Amino acid sequence: MKATVCKVYQDFEAAPAGAILPAYRGDQISSLMMKCPGCGQVSGLQIRPHQDPGNPNSWEMSGWPDEVTLTPSVHHSFGCGWHGWLKNGKWKSV
């Protein structure tokens, strides 16, 4: 499933499951809102090095925006349980 990269919240709100929306700290992306590829529930992903000190969950990001890749995998453990990767702009289930 291709990740839909949104620039504004209104587009993200209307986008299908698998959509992502960046949040910036200065000129760097500090987090991504994502719609789970499995169920569409909205979750947040903190992008290194901007993670909150008390939250060990964070992701390395490269290839923004067309070939975006996140490391490590994404596990929607507080929702439907979907687990997979965002590699080269596409969500892939484990």
C-alpha positions in Angstrom: 0.0 0.0 0.0 1.4 3.4 -1.0 1.7 5.9 1.8 -0.2 9.1 1.0 2.0 12.0 2.1 -0.2 14.9 3.2 0.9 18.5 3.6 -2.0 19.9 5.6 -4.4 18.4 8.2 -7.5 18.7 6.1 -5.9 16.5 3.4 -4.8 14.0 6.1 -8.3 13.9 7.6 -9.8 13.0 4.2 -7.0 10.6 3.2 -7.2 6.8 3.3 -5.5 4.4 5.7 -1.7 4.5 5.3 -1.6 8.4 5.1 1.1 10.3 6.9 1.3 14.0 7.9 4.6 15.6 9.2 4.8 17.9 12.2 7.8 20.2 12.2 10.1 21.6 14.9 11.8 24.5 13.1 12.6 23.2 9.7 13.0 19.6 10.7 10.3 16.9 10.9 9.9 16.0 14.5 6.9 13.6 14.2 4.5 12.0 11.8 0.8 11.5 12.3 -0.1 8.2 10.5 -3.4 6.5 9.7 -2.7 2.8 10.5 -2.5 0.8 7.3 -4.6 -1.9 9.0 -7.5 0.0 10.5 -7.1 3.7 9.8 -6.8 4.8 13.4 -4.6 7.8 13.9 -1.3 7.4 15.8 1.8 9.5 16.2 5.4 8.5 15.5 8.3 10.5 16.9 11.2 11.0 14.6 14.7 11.0 15.9 16.4 13.0 17.3 13.2 14.8 18.4 11.7 12.2 20.6 10.5 13.0 24.1 13.1 11.9 26.7 10.5 9.8 28.5 9.4 7.9 25.4 11.9 5.3 24.0 9.8 4.7 20.9 11.2 6.7 18.0 12.0 6.1 14.4 14.8 7.0 11.9 13.5 8.5 8.8 15.0 8.8 5.3 13.8 9.4 1.7 11.3 12.2 2.5 8.8 12.7 0.9 8.6 10.4 -2.1 10.6 7.3 -0.9 10.0 7.7 2.8 11.4 4.9 4.9 11.1 4.4 8.7 13.3 2.2 10.9 12.5 0.2 12.9 9.1 -1.4 11.9 5.8 0.1 13.1 3.6 -1.9 15.4 0.1 -0.6 16.0 0.0 -2.4 19.4 -2.7 0.0 20.9 -5.0 -0.5 18.0 -5.7 -3.4 15.6 -2.2 -4.9 16.1 -1.0 -4.2 12.5 2.8 -4.7 12.2 4.9 -3.8 9.2 7.4 -1.4 7.6 7.3 1.8 5.7 9.9 1.4 3.0 10.4 3.4 -0.1 7.0 5.1 0.3 5.1 1.9 0.7 3.6 0.1 3.7 4.4 -3.6 3.9 2.9 -6.0 6.5 5.3 -8.3 8.4 
